[in-house]
Amino acid sequence: MDDITFARLTSHLTKVLGLDLTAYKQQQMRRRVGTFLGKHNIANADELIRRLEADKDLLQALRDMLTINVTEFFRDGAQWELLEKQVMPHLLANKSSLKIWSAGCSRGQEPISLAITLDRLGALRGSRILGTDFDHASLAKARAGGPYASFEMGGITPDDRGRYFNEGPQGFTAKPNVLASSRFAELNLLRDRFDTGFDLIACRNVMIYFEGQVKTDLVRRFQQSLRPGGVLFIGATEALLGADLEGFDRMGGNFYRRNTEAMRLSA
């Protein structure tokens, strides 16, 4: 697909999906669109546009494919250990509960991991976890707390499976007390308004898909959504550098604290 055709397609998709593909790394988006064309036996961009206008299910399938849905429980375990042993205790030093946002929560593994971590610290009751995503199917699974197949339960110990999940014919579903502190909502990170006053924002392995200035603008909005002293938790392969770091103190690991007074984490 040549540049002119791809630009025309992305302009059309912005109108019908509300998803600005120019904000994403272009090679990744081209690959995803190409894969979608092949999967649905669509010859070219013109045919795709025609079929999208007549087929709402196809439109939703494309929307879901273009959003990022890779996640797992307690992904990058060393970072979650830092969160449980150092970051959350620091945030809980002068309060008994936290307001947390899982931005790009996908199928719910991250909000559930956050709830389990809070429960281990005796802080789940009263805490609020917001999980947002752009993918309808993923949000439906997140709201229901599953079910998750056995292969999706990596990162959950056998003891925690029994403590926090019910096992059924379709897999494992989070128990009601795990989900009670969470709510889920559809949200476009590049367009929609953000809530404020968060103690912790987890946006992990999402910003790696965005172009430079888009990422910088998003980081700035996250900073404004954190309370003073609140923490941004990003992916293991991500880092805040240069302008992105402005207004944050690097705590260690993949944690960045809003404000100027840094808390250093031990390795």
N, C-alpha and C positions, 0 to 999 in steps of 0.2 A: 504494500500500500504506500503510494507516494505521499510526500509531505502535504501537498494541497488537499488530497482526498482525506487524509487523516485529520487535518485541521477542520475541514468541513464536517466530518463525522463528529469530532469532539464538540464543535459548536452546537450541533443538533442534540447531542447527548446532554449537554449542559441545560438545554431548554426542557427536555423531556424527563430527565432524571434529577435535576437539581444538583448534579455532581460535576464539578469543574475539573475535567481531566488535565487541563493545562497546569494545575497545581501539583500533579504527580510526576514522577520521573518518567519521561516519555518512552524510553525503551521498554520499561516494565508494562506500561499501559498498552503499547503496541503488541507485545507478546500476548497479553490477556485478551485483547480484541481478536487477534489472529486465532488463538485457541478457541474462542467462542464461535467464530465463523466456521471453523472446521468441525466442531462438535455438532453444530446445528445445520450443516450442509448448506451454508450461505456463501454464495459465490464472491460477493464484493460488498463494499460499503453501501452502494445504492440499494442493493437488495435488502441489506440489513435495515436501512432506514424505512423502506417500504413495509417490511414485515413488522417492525416495531410499532408502526402506526396502527396496525390491525390486530396485533396480538399482545394483550396485556401481560399474559404469562411469560412470554418471551422477554418483554421489557423488564419484568421483575427478575427473571433469571440473569439477564445481563447486569442489572443493578447489583444483585447479590455477588456475581462473579468479580465485579470490579472493585468491590470493597474487600478489605483484608480480614481474613478469618482464621489465622493461625494462632493457636493458643494452647495452653496446657496448665494444669494445676501446679502451683509453686515453680513456675518456669525460672530456670537459673537459680537453683537452690541456695547458693551462697549468698545471693542478694536478699533472699527471703529470710535467711538467718540473721543478716544484719538488720533487716526491718524489725524482726521480732525481738532481738536481743538488745538493740541499741536505739534505732530510730523511733519506734513506737513508744518505748519507755520514756524517751526524751519528750515526745509530744504529750504523753500522759502525766508528766511530772506535776502539773498543776491543774489537772482536770481528770474526770473519770470516764469520759467518752470522747469519740472523735467523729468529725464529719469528713468523709472520704469520697473521692470521685475516681471511678475506674473508667477512663476515657478510651473507648475502643474495647469494650468488654467482651466482644464476640459472643461465644456461647455460654458465658457465665463462669468459666473456671477461675478467672482472676478475682471477681467479687467474692466468690465462695472461699478462695484462698485467703482473702483479706478478712472475711468473717471468722474463719477458723483461727487465724492469727490473733484477732481481737479476743476470741473466746479463751484462748490459751493464756492471755494476759488478764483475764477477768474483766474485759472492757467491752464485750459485745453488747450487753444490755445498755441501751441508751445511745449507742453509736448509730450513725446513719451512713449507709453506703449507697451511692448513686452509680449505677452502671449504665453507660450510654453506648450506642452503636448506630450504624447507618443501615444495617442489614436486618430485614424483618425476620427472616427465619432464625437467625442467631439469637435475636432478642426474645423470640418466643421460647426457645430452649432455655435461655438464661432465666426468664421469669418463672418457668416451671421447675428450675433446678435440675434439669436433665430431661430424660434419662441419659446417662453417660455409659457407653460400652466399656468393657474391661480395659481395652487398649487405650481408652481416654483417661484412665484413672492413674496414669503415671504421676508420681510425686505425692500420692496419697498413701500413707502407711496402712498396713492391715488394721492396726488399732483405730486409726482415724476413719477408715471405711465404716467400721462398726459404730463409731461414736457419732459421725456426722452424716451418714448416708443410709438410706433404706435400699435394700437390694430387691429387684423384681425381675419379671421375665424379660423386660427390655433393657435392663442394666441397672445402674445406680442412680438414685435421685436424692438430692440434698434434703435433709430433714427440715421441717417447718421452722424450727428455732434458728437454723443457720440462715434461712432466707428472710426471717422476720424483720431484720434491720435493713434490708436492701429494697430498693425500688429501681425499675429499669425504664428507660425512655429512649426514643429515637432522637438522635442529635447528629447534625452535620458539623464537624469540628471547624470547617472552613467558612461556615455561613451563619450558624445559629448563635444565639446569645448564651453566655456561660453564667452559671450561678457563681456566687462568691462565698468567702468565709471558710474555705476548705482547710483542714489541717494537713491533709495528704491528697495529692493527685497522682495517680498511677497512669501514665501514658507510655506503654512499653511496646517497642517494636512497631510503632505506628509512624513516627516522624521520619524514619529512614526512607519512607516512600515519597516524601515531599521534596520539592525543589527548595533551594536555599532560602530565598526571601519568604516563601510561604512558611517554612519551618520557623524562621526567626519571628515572624508575626505571631505564630501559634504559641511559641514559648513565652512571648510577651503577654499574651492573653492568659496563659496559665498562671504567670506570675501575679497578674492582677486578680485572679480568682482565688489565690491562696491568701489566707490570713497572714499578717506579719509573723514570721517564724515558721510558717507552713512549709511543707517539703514536697518537692517534685521527684517522683520515682520513675526513671526511664529504663530502657532496655539495656541488656548487658553489652550489646555492640554499639550503643549510642553514647554520645557525650555532648555536653554544652561547651562550646568554644567561642572565643571572640565575642561578638555582639550578643550571641545567645546567652552568654554567661552573665551579662549585665543585670544587676539586681539580685543575683544569687550568690551564696557562699557554697563552695564545693565541700560537702561533708565527707566524702569518701564513697567508694563503691559507685553506684549509679544514683546517688541521692544528692539533691541540691536544695538548699534551704533559702527561702526568701528572707532577705535582710542582710545585714553586714556582720553580724556576730556569728562566726562559724563554730560549729560543733564538729570536731574531727572524730572519725570513726577509726577504731583500731582494726588492723588487718585480721 
